[in-house]
Every structure is written in structure tokens, then in C-alpha cells.
Amino acid sequence: MHEKALNRLVEKLRKAYGEGLVSVVLYGSAATGDYHARFSDLNVLCVLSQITARELAAGGEIFRWWRRLGNPAPLLLTEREVASSTDCFAIEFRDIRDHHRLLDGRDVTGRLALDDSFYRAQVEHDLRAKLLRLRQKAAGVMHDGGLLRTLLLDSVSNFCVLFRHALALAGAGPPAQQRETIALARAQFGFDPAPFERLLDVREGKVKARELDAAALLGSYLNGIVAVIEAVDRLAL
């Protein structure tokens, strides 16, 4: 189903931007093989020769249609911005470079030179920010097992991405798949993988969501995230 949507998106972008469309790139879970229709988005990078108010207006209806399908709006960047932004978006561009699928145009990300000046700091920042946000949200839904379950199921994919980057920083040769990421992170950072594996079981349809006791998993889940953060922090010493 998502292949049809991607093909339609490319058609619309070609029509809207013509020769100004440099590249359309699929990245994220759909490019790594971890896509699950119920929980995953289709993440797309759209590279244009220039971006002015005219290009923004031309893409308005396309972006509204794409969001109605449940996906985030495509990222709009110029080719120059792609090449010059790798220092401040080290996580994102590393993921796109290593795991992407070219949908149209030239592959401007496959051989992208990465500037890792702030890579470790960004990984730690994003881990800490997402942990703080998770705590804030969890505190507000502890009374509702269903909402807490949804919160954890929505968060685990993001933490798998960041754990993969923590492994890269530790020199562990990070994998693309989420389950292998959790297994390697457990070995490298020493935490209980059970809550992460259980959440992935639900996302993959191996366990029904209602069978998941989110409150029972929460403590160990948070401890695992903290263990990875502390390991990344030590790399700064």
C-alpha cells in the first residue's frame, strides 16, 4: 500500500517542481526494513534546486495530502543545504546516508561527507531530551494503562534509532534493524532488553497490545535509556 502512495507522491512532486526537483529520498524505518503500517511513518527528503515562497506554495497541496495519509510533511532542502548541514544534523544525515532509498532524481546523500564535530553531543542531547519528554508525558498518563502503553509504543522506535548512534560512537558497528540494535546495546551498555523487546513484539504484531502491561515495563524501560545516556556521556571524558 505504501509503495502506491510513494509513487503518487513522486508524480505530484515532479509535476509541481519540474526541473527544479533534484532528488526524492525515502529514509527512516521504511528504508531500514523496520516499517510497520500501524506505527511507522513514511519519511521523505525532497531536494530542490532552490526554495523560495514560490516553491513552498507549489508544494502546499501535496504536503496537505501527504499529511492526511498520516505521514510527516517531506523535508525540503536545497542541494547546497544538504551538503552544508551535516554538522548540525549529524544524526539525521548519517541515517539518511547509510539507510535510504532513492525514489527519483540524483542520489545526493549516498556519498555525503559527514561533519561529526557535534555528533556525540547531539546523540546525548537527543537521548536526554526524549527521556525528559517521556517522563513528562508518562507522569500525566500513569492513571490510564492504554495511554501509557501507546506512549511507550510510540517512543521505542525513536530510542532504537538513538541507541544505534550510541553504538556507533562506542565503535560497535551499529545495525539497521531494531531488534539487533537492542541486542547489541544490551551487550555494550548492560541493561535489561526485555521491555524494549516486548514493545517491539507488539509493534510487529507478535503480541496483542492489550496484553502489554506498560506500567510493569516502565521502570526497566527508563533504566535502560539512562544506562545508554550515561555511557554516551562518559565518551566525552
DOPA-540796 format. One record per residue (C-alpha): residue number from 1; residue in three letters; x, y, z. Coordinates in steps of 0.2 Angstrom, whole numbers. Example, Ala and Ser with C-alpha at 12.3 -4.5 7.8 and 13.67 -1.06 7.14 Angstrom:
DOPA-540796
{rec 1 'ALA' {62 -22 39}}
{rec 2 'SER' {68 -5 36}}
This chain:
DOPA-540796
{rec 1 'MET' {0 0 0}}
{rec 2 'HIS' {14 12 5}}
{rec 3 'GLU' {23 9 -12}}
{rec 4 'LYS' {7 16 -21}}
{rec 5 'ALA' {7 31 -10}}
{rec 6 'LEU' {26 34 -13}}
{rec 7 'ASN' {24 33 -32}}
{rec 8 'ARG' {10 45 -31}}
{rec 9 'LEU' {20 57 -21}}
{rec 10 'VAL' {34 57 -34}}
{rec 11 'GLU' {22 60 -48}}
{rec 12 'LYS' {15 75 -38}}
{rec 13 'LEU' {32 82 -34}}
{rec 14 'ARG' {38 81 -52}}
{rec 15 'LYS' {23 90 -58}}
{rec 16 'ALA' {25 104 -45}}
{rec 17 'TYR' {43 107 -47}}
{rec 18 'GLY' {48 101 -64}}
{rec 19 'GLU' {67 103 -67}}
{rec 20 'GLY' {69 111 -50}}
{rec 21 'LEU' {67 94 -42}}
{rec 22 'VAL' {84 87 -39}}
{rec 23 'SER' {81 72 -28}}
{rec 24 'VAL' {67 62 -19}}
{rec 25 'VAL' {74 51 -5}}
{rec 26 'LEU' {65 39 7}}
{rec 27 'TYR' {73 37 24}}
{rec 28 'GLY' {68 31 41}}
{rec 29 'SER' {60 14 46}}
{rec 30 'ALA' {53 11 28}}
{rec 31 'ALA' {71 11 22}}
{rec 32 'THR' {79 0 35}}
{rec 33 'GLY' {66 -14 34}}
{rec 34 'ASP' {58 -9 51}}
{rec 35 'TYR' {42 -2 44}}
{rec 36 'HIS' {25 -6 52}}
{rec 37 'ALA' {10 1 44}}
{rec 38 'ARG' {1 4 61}}
{rec 39 'PHE' {16 13 70}}
{rec 40 'SER' {28 19 56}}
{rec 41 'ASP' {28 35 45}}
{rec 42 'LEU' {35 37 28}}
{rec 43 'ASN' {49 49 29}}
{rec 44 'VAL' {54 58 13}}
{rec 45 'LEU' {68 71 9}}
{rec 46 'CYS' {64 82 -6}}
{rec 47 'VAL' {79 91 -13}}
{rec 48 'LEU' {76 106 -24}}
{rec 49 'SER' {87 117 -34}}
{rec 50 'GLN' {80 132 -24}}
{rec 51 'ILE' {67 135 -11}}
{rec 52 'THR' {58 152 -11}}
{rec 53 'ALA' {40 156 -7}}
{rec 54 'ARG' {35 150 -24}}
{rec 55 'GLU' {41 133 -21}}
{rec 56 'LEU' {33 132 -4}}
{rec 57 'ALA' {16 137 -12}}
{rec 58 'ALA' {18 125 -26}}
{rec 59 'GLY' {20 111 -13}}
{rec 60 'GLY' {6 116 -2}}
{rec 61 'GLU' {-7 104 -8}}
{rec 62 'ILE' {5 90 -9}}
{rec 63 'PHE' {10 92 8}}
{rec 64 'ARG' {-8 93 15}}
{rec 65 'TRP' {-12 77 5}}
{rec 66 'TRP' {3 68 12}}
{rec 67 'ARG' {-1 73 30}}
{rec 68 'ARG' {-19 67 28}}
{rec 69 'LEU' {-11 50 24}}
{rec 70 'GLY' {-4 50 41}}
{rec 71 'ASN' {14 55 36}}
{rec 72 'PRO' {25 69 41}}
{rec 73 'ALA' {27 83 28}}
{rec 74 'PRO' {43 80 17}}
{rec 75 'LEU' {59 89 22}}
{rec 76 'LEU' {63 102 9}}
{rec 77 'LEU' {81 106 7}}
{rec 78 'THR' {92 113 -7}}
{rec 79 'GLU' {107 103 -13}}
{rec 80 'ARG' {118 116 -5}}
{rec 81 'GLU' {109 114 12}}
{rec 82 'VAL' {111 96 11}}
{rec 83 'ALA' {130 97 9}}
{rec 84 'SER' {132 111 22}}
{rec 85 'SER' {121 105 36}}
{rec 86 'THR' {129 89 41}}
{rec 87 'ASP' {137 96 57}}
{rec 88 'CYS' {121 102 65}}
{rec 89 'PHE' {111 87 59}}
{rec 90 'ALA' {124 73 61}}
{rec 91 'ILE' {111 60 67}}
{rec 92 'GLU' {99 63 53}}
{rec 93 'PHE' {111 64 39}}
{rec 94 'ARG' {121 49 45}}
{rec 95 'ASP' {104 39 45}}
{rec 96 'ILE' {99 46 28}}
{rec 97 'ARG' {116 42 20}}
{rec 98 'ASP' {118 24 27}}
{rec 99 'HIS' {99 19 25}}
{rec 100 'HIS' {89 27 11}}
{rec 101 'ARG' {81 23 -5}}
{rec 102 'LEU' {81 34 -20}}
{rec 103 'LEU' {64 37 -27}}
{rec 104 'ASP' {68 50 -40}}
{rec 105 'GLY' {82 61 -47}}
{rec 106 'ARG' {100 60 -42}}
{rec 107 'ASP' {107 52 -26}}
{rec 108 'VAL' {114 67 -17}}
{rec 109 'THR' {115 58 0}}
{rec 110 'GLY' {123 41 -4}}
{rec 111 'ARG' {141 48 -3}}
{rec 112 'LEU' {138 63 8}}
{rec 113 'ALA' {153 69 18}}
{rec 114 'LEU' {148 70 36}}
{rec 115 'ASP' {155 83 48}}
{rec 116 'ASP' {155 74 65}}
{rec 117 'SER' {160 89 75}}
{rec 118 'PHE' {145 89 86}}
{rec 119 'TYR' {139 71 84}}
{rec 120 'ARG' {142 64 101}}
{rec 121 'ALA' {134 80 109}}
{rec 122 'GLN' {119 78 98}}
{rec 123 'VAL' {116 60 102}}
{rec 124 'GLU' {117 64 121}}
{rec 125 'HIS' {106 79 119}}
{rec 126 'ASP' {93 70 109}}
{rec 127 'LEU' {93 55 121}}
{rec 128 'ARG' {91 66 136}}
{rec 129 'ALA' {78 77 128}}
{rec 130 'LYS' {67 62 123}}
{rec 131 'LEU' {69 55 141}}
{rec 132 'LEU' {64 71 149}}
{rec 133 'ARG' {49 72 137}}
{rec 134 'LEU' {44 53 140}}
{rec 135 'ARG' {45 56 159}}
{rec 136 'GLN' {34 72 157}}
{rec 137 'LYS' {21 63 147}}
{rec 138 'ALA' {21 47 157}}
{rec 139 'ALA' {18 57 173}}
{rec 140 'GLY' {2 63 165}}
{rec 141 'VAL' {-5 46 159}}
{rec 142 'MET' {0 34 174}}
{rec 143 'HIS' {-18 33 178}}
{rec 144 'ASP' {-23 26 161}}
{rec 145 'GLY' {-14 10 155}}
{rec 146 'GLY' {-20 12 137}}
{rec 147 'LEU' {-12 29 136}}
{rec 148 'LEU' {4 24 144}}
{rec 149 'ARG' {5 9 133}}
{rec 150 'THR' {3 20 117}}
{rec 151 'LEU' {16 32 124}}
{rec 152 'LEU' {29 18 126}}
{rec 153 'LEU' {25 10 109}}
{rec 154 'ASP' {27 27 100}}
{rec 155 'SER' {43 30 109}}
{rec 156 'VAL' {53 14 107}}
{rec 157 'SER' {57 17 88}}
{rec 158 'ASN' {65 34 92}}
{rec 159 'PHE' {76 26 106}}
{rec 160 'CYS' {81 12 94}}
{rec 161 'VAL' {87 25 82}}
{rec 162 'LEU' {97 34 96}}
{rec 163 'PHE' {104 18 103}}
{rec 164 'ARG' {110 14 86}}
{rec 165 'HIS' {120 30 86}}
{rec 166 'ALA' {126 27 103}}
{rec 167 'LEU' {133 10 97}}
{rec 168 'ALA' {142 19 83}}
{rec 169 'LEU' {150 31 95}}
{rec 170 'ALA' {156 16 105}}
{rec 171 'GLY' {163 8 90}}
{rec 172 'ALA' {151 -6 90}}
{rec 173 'GLY' {146 -6 72}}
{rec 174 'PRO' {128 -2 73}}
{rec 175 'PRO' {115 -12 63}}
{rec 176 'ALA' {100 -6 54}}
{rec 177 'GLN' {87 -17 62}}
{rec 178 'GLN' {79 -13 78}}
{rec 179 'ARG' {80 -30 87}}
{rec 180 'GLU' {98 -32 83}}
{rec 181 'THR' {101 -14 89}}
{rec 182 'ILE' {93 -19 106}}
{rec 183 'ALA' {103 -35 107}}
{rec 184 'LEU' {120 -26 103}}
{rec 185 'ALA' {115 -11 115}}
{rec 186 'ARG' {112 -23 129}}
{rec 187 'ALA' {129 -31 127}}
{rec 188 'GLN' {138 -15 125}}
{rec 189 'PHE' {129 -5 139}}
{rec 190 'GLY' {122 -18 151}}
{rec 191 'PHE' {104 -15 153}}
{rec 192 'ASP' {88 -26 153}}
{rec 193 'PRO' {82 -28 135}}
{rec 194 'ALA' {65 -36 140}}
{rec 195 'PRO' {54 -20 139}}
{rec 196 'PHE' {61 -15 123}}
{rec 197 'GLU' {59 -32 115}}
{rec 198 'ARG' {41 -33 122}}
{rec 199 'LEU' {37 -17 114}}
{rec 200 'LEU' {44 -22 98}}
{rec 201 'ASP' {33 -38 99}}
{rec 202 'VAL' {18 -28 99}}
{rec 203 'ARG' {23 -16 85}}
{rec 204 'GLU' {27 -32 75}}
{rec 205 'GLY' {10 -40 79}}
{rec 206 'LYS' {18 -54 88}}
{rec 207 'VAL' {8 -49 104}}
{rec 208 'LYS' {-8 -40 106}}
{rec 209 'ALA' {-7 -23 113}}
{rec 210 'ARG' {-20 -26 127}}
{rec 211 'GLU' {-8 -40 133}}
{rec 212 'LEU' {6 -27 137}}
{rec 213 'ASP' {7 -21 155}}
{rec 214 'ALA' {15 -4 152}}
{rec 215 'ALA' {16 1 170}}
{rec 216 'ALA' {26 -15 174}}
{rec 217 'LEU' {38 -11 160}}
{rec 218 'LEU' {41 7 163}}
{rec 219 'GLY' {54 7 177}}
{rec 220 'SER' {65 -5 167}}
{rec 221 'TYR' {62 4 151}}
{rec 222 'LEU' {68 20 159}}
{rec 223 'ASN' {83 12 167}}
{rec 224 'GLY' {89 6 150}}
{rec 225 'ILE' {88 23 142}}
{rec 226 'VAL' {98 30 157}}
{rec 227 'ALA' {111 17 155}}
{rec 228 'VAL' {114 22 137}}
{rec 229 'ILE' {114 40 141}}
{rec 230 'GLU' {127 38 155}}
{rec 231 'ALA' {138 28 143}}
{rec 232 'VAL' {137 41 129}}
{rec 233 'ASP' {141 55 142}}
{rec 234 'ARG' {157 45 148}}
{rec 235 'LEU' {163 46 130}}
{rec 236 'ALA' {165 65 132}}
{rec 237 'LEU' {179 62 145}}
